[in-house]
Amino acid sequence: MSSTAGKLVTSRSELDLDHPNLEDYLPSGSSIHEPRGKLSLRDLLDISPTLTEAAGAIVDDSFTRCFKSNPPEPWNWNIYLFPLWCFGVVVRYCILFPLRVVTLAFGWIIFLSLFIPVNYLLKGQDRLRKKIERVLVEMICSFFVASWTGVVKYHGPRPSIRPKQVYVANHTSMIDFIVLEQMTAFAVIMQKHPGWVGLLQSTILESVGCIWFNRSEAKDREIVARKLRDHVQGADNNPLLIFPEGTCVNNNYTVMFKKGAFELDCTVCPIAIKYNKIFVDAFWNSRKQSFTMHLLQLMTSWAVVCEVWYLEPQTIRPGETGIEFAERVRDMISTRAGLKKVPWDGYLKYSRPSSKHSERKQQSFAESILARLEEDK
């Protein structure tokens, strides 16, 4: 019995070695109870930059969290799972990816063989031409979704063509437009892109009434605002789709909605989009990845799983401002898709200071701390 007790004492003492002794970190004697006196102006001036830096770091962390892609947890960490992971890589890259490329190429062949003749032969019959082009755009978007093995579940009534209404949705990637477009040919408000995406914008997507803008051009805002007002008044125009966040967010948060879409004196129809990240993260970080590489990432994944909710149309209430209306609609979308609201403007993403500036601020802060420590010696 005594030997057992001795072993318990020994094991307990060994465990205690792993825990720090708090008394070693406390001041000796009675100095812990000694008052420091009144806080002087010099102390306040010393601590104010520290508090400012700390608050700035908290704000920056809350903001950048909206635009970070969280990598999946590694699961191929042992000898049993690693062969299974290798088998999955072979299937995705050597079987699924070639089949998806063929599917997308086949879709483009069908689309172009029909779109080009319709665009040139039916120029005098605008009503019939627009109807056929609308169906063709929906078709090519369906081929895009098929090339990702897209599993999309839609909830609510399908959007219809009506005057004085606009659809707004949260924004994760440019594929949001493709996912919504395969069901209804929307006219979207979108940033003008370079390369092959810009070519599609200026040719094919122009046929459904899409409106493009450039963030660097201040005049574009007035032109776009006028085009928006004109578009929502047309009875035969395609439904107007706007992403009021103005930038791609990682589908965990929603940033502030721009009020322009909520000051058109028309009905606002919210759309909530939520991606399941079990197979792939659909978030597109345009600063780190081109849209071509983003599509390749989707096409080499197992599947893109997504849910779309067409929510109840909303109108501005008496005495409600455009900003309040936008926040009310953002509440609806965030609640339905399970997203967290943050009070930041998404455009700050394009005007954040460089990392070199942050490093200089950190160095300056470290030097001030070291200087103060030297003074206290």
N, C-alpha and C positions, 0 to 999 in steps of 0.2 A: 504493500500500500504506500509506504514511504517512497519507494522507488518511482511509483507512478506519479505521486505528487511532485517529486523532484523533476521528472520529465516535463510535467505541465508548467512548472516554474521556469524551466530552461527554455521551453518553446515560447512561452509568453515573453521572456526577456529578449529572445531572438526576434520576435515579431515587433517589439517595441523599437528595435534598432531602425526599422523602416520608417518610423514616424518621427518628424522633427520635434524637438523640445521647444515649446513656445517661449519658455523662460530665457532661452539663449538669445532670443531676438528682442527681449524687453530691456529697457534701461535698468541698470543696477541701482540698488538703494532706493531712496525715496524720490528720485528724480521724476518718476512717472507721475507723482502727485503734485509736482511743483507747477504753479501757474506760469504761463508764458507771458502774462501781461497783456496790455491792450495791443491790438493790431495796428501797426503804424502805416502811414501813407506809403512808405517805401516798400513795405511788405505787400500792400495791395497792388502797387505798380509792378512788383516782381511776379505776382501770381496771375495777373490779368492776361498776359500773353499765353500763359499755360492753359488757362481756362478756355481762351479763344481757340487755341490749337486743338484742345480736346473736343470742344463742341464741333469744330470743323471736321474733325476725324469721324465723329459720330454721324454727322450729316452726310459726309462723303460715302461712308460705308452703307448707309441706308439707300443712297441714290444709286451707287454702282451695283448694288445687289440686284437691281431690276434688270440689268443688262449683262449678267453673267450666266453662262451656261454651266450647270452643275454636271460634272462628269459622272457617269454611272459607277456604282460600286463594283470593284473587281470581284468576280466570282470564280475565275479559273485559277484558283490559288493552290490546288493540290494535284497530285498525280492522277486522281480519278476524274477530275473535271476538265483538266487541260486537254486530253484527247477529244472530249466532247466539244470543247470550244473550237479546236482546230477543224473538226468536222463541220461545224457551223460556218466557219470562215470559208471553207471550200464550197459549201452549198450556196452561200450568199454571193460570193464573187465569181464562181465558175459556172453556176447553173442559173440562179435567179437573175443576176445582173445581165447576162447576155439575153435572156428571155425578155427582160424588161426593155432593153435597148431595142430589140426587134419590135416589140409592141408599140413603143413610142414612135419609131421610124415608120411603121405601118400606118399609124394614126396620122402622121404628118403627110404621108403620100396621099391618103384619102382626102385629107383636109385641103391641101394645096390644089389637087386635081379638080376640086369642086369650087373652092373659094375664088381662085383666079378667074375662071370663066364667068362666074356669077358677078364678080366685081366689075368686069368689063362689059359683059353682054346685057346687063340689066341696069345700066346707068340711068336710063330714062324712066324706070319703074322703081322709084325709091322705096315705096311701101313694101313691095314684094322682095326687093333686094335686101332690105334691112331684116325682114323676117327670116330669110334663108341664112343670111350671115349670122344672125343671132343663134340659130340652131347649130351652125357649123362651129361657132366659138364654144358653145356648150359641149359639143362633141370632142374637140381637141383637148379641152380641159378634162374631160372624162378619161381620155387616153393618158394624160399626165398623171392623174390620180391612180390609174391602173398600173402605171410604171413604178409606183411606190408600193404596190399592193395595198392601196388605201382602203381602210375600213372606216367609213364615215357614217355616223348615225345622225339623222336630222330629226328635230323635234319641232312641232308647230306647223302652221299653214305655210305653204310655199309662197314666196313673194310674187306679187302681181304688178302689172303696169298700171299705175294710177298717177294722176297729176298731184302736185303739191304734197309729195312725201319723199323722205330720204331715209336710207338705212345706214346705221352706224354700228361698228363692231370693234372689239378689242383686236390688237395687232401683234402677232408673234413672228410672222414671216411673210414673204411675198406669196407663199403658197396659200395663205388665207384667201386671197383673191381667187385662186384656182379652185380651191375647195368649194367656195360659194358660187363660183361662176358655172360649175358643171350642172348646178341645179337651176340657176336663173342667170340670164345674160345681163349682168349689172354694168352700168357705166361707172367706172371707179375714178376717184381723185387720187393721183399717184405722183411721186417724185419721178422726174425724168432720169432714166438710167442710160449709161453708155453701152456700147457693144451690141451683141445680138439681142439683148433684152430691149434696148432702145429702138432697134429696128422693128421688133414686133410691136412695140408701143406705137410707132409712127405709121405703121401699115395696117396690121390686122386689128389691133384693139381700137384704132380710130373708128372702125366701122360700127362699133357698139356705143360710140359717143363718149369714150373715156377722155378725161381732162388731165393734162400734165402740167407740172410746175417745177420750178427750180428754186431751191431754198436760198441760193445766193443772190437771186434777183428780187429786189424789193418791189419792182413794178408788177411782178407775176401775181402778187397777192390781190391787187385790184382787178387784174384781168380774170383770175380764177373766181373771185367773188362775183363778178358780173356773169360769168359763164354758169356758175352754180344757180343763180337766181333765174336765168333764162331756161336752164335745163329742167328745173322742177316745175316750171309752168307748162311744159309741153305734155300734151295728153298721150302722144305716141312715143315719147322717149323712153328708153330703157330705165329701169329703177336705178336711182343714184346711190352709190355705195361710198361711204367715207370712213376712214380710220382716224378718228379725232385725236388719238394719242400722238400722231405725227411721226412716230418712230416704232421700231420693233422692240417689244418688251418680252421677257423670257417666259411668259405664260404662268408666272407665279404671282405677278403684281399687275396693277393698272396705274399708270401715271395720269396726270391731269388731262382732261379732254379740252381741246380747243373749242371755243364758243361759236365759231363761224357756222358750223352745221346746225346750231340750235337757234340761230337768228334769221332763218330763212322764211319764217312765218308759214311753216308747213308741219305736217305730222312726222314725227321721228319714230322709226321702227328699230328698236335695239336688237342686236344679234350677239349672242355670247358664244365664243369658240374656246373649247378646252381640248388640249392634246394629252393623250396618255403617253408618258415617257417610258413605258415598259420596254419598247423596242428601239426607239430613237427619240432624241430631243429635237423637235421641229423648230426651235428658236434659231433665227438667222442673225448672227452678229456680222453686219456688213463691214465692220472695220477690220475684222480678222479673217473673213472668208468671202470669196466671190460667190455670186449666186450660182454659177456653174458648179463649183465645188460643193455648194449646199445641196444642189440637186443630186450630185453623185453620192453624197452621204445618205440621202434618202433612198436612192435606188439600190444601194448596197446594204440596206438594213432589212430586217425581216418584214416590217410593215409599218405604216403610218396610221395610228389609231386616233380617231378624233370624234368629238361630239359637237353638234351645232344646235343652238336653241334660237328659234325665231320668237322673240318675246312680244308682249302686248304693246301695240303702238301707243305713243305718248304725245300729248300736246302741251304747250306751255300754259301754265296756270296764271290766273289774274294776279298781277303784281309780282310775278316771278321773273327774275332777270335771266339773261342767257347763260350766265355762269352757274346760277343755281339750277337751271334746267339741265345743263350738262352734267352737274354733279349728281342730280337725281337719277339720270339715265346711267351714269357710271356705277352708281350703287346697285342698280338692277342687274347690270352685266356682271359686276364683280361677285354679287351674291349667287347668281345662277351658275357661274363657271367656277366658283370657289377660289377667287383671286383676292389678294390683299391690296387695299388701296393705300397709295403713298401720295403725299402732297407735293410732288415734284413735277416740274415742266420737262417733258421729254426732250425738248430742243436743247436743254443744257448738256445733253449727251454729245452734241457737236461743238460745244464751246468750253469744254473742261480744260483746265491747265494741263500742260505736258508733265510727264513723269520727272523730267529734269527740274522743273519748278518745284515739285513736291520734295525732291531730294535736297534742293537748296534750302527749303524751309526746314527740313529735318536737321540738316547740318547746322543751320543758324540756331535752332532750338537747343541742340546738343551743346553748342559752344556757350550759349548763355547759361545753361545748367552747370557746366564745368567751371565757368568764371565765378558763379555764385558759390560753389563748393570751395574754390580757392580762397574766396573772401572769408568764409567761415572758419578756415583753419587757424 
